[in-house]
Amino acid sequence: MGLFAKKCEYCKTKIEKNGEVVADVKVPEFRGFRAVSFCSQEHVDRYRIEVKGTKRTKFCPSCGV
């Protein structure tokens, strides 16, 4: 593991080098989609299902979300 090892966005565990799955997913606080690292395709699918109904925690006056 390097000094700045990536973590899975879903389970927050460290991802081994060259073992990551990068996917464009909707992050509640941001407008549009963002490339995020995951440890497996299963976690990508779970994240997409669970975050779809997640409410934002911050208010963005520019996008009104």
Secondary structure, 3 states (H helix, E strand, C coil): CCCCCCECCCCCCECCCCCCEEEEEECCCCCCEEEEEECCHHHHHHHHHHHCCCCCCCCCCCCCC
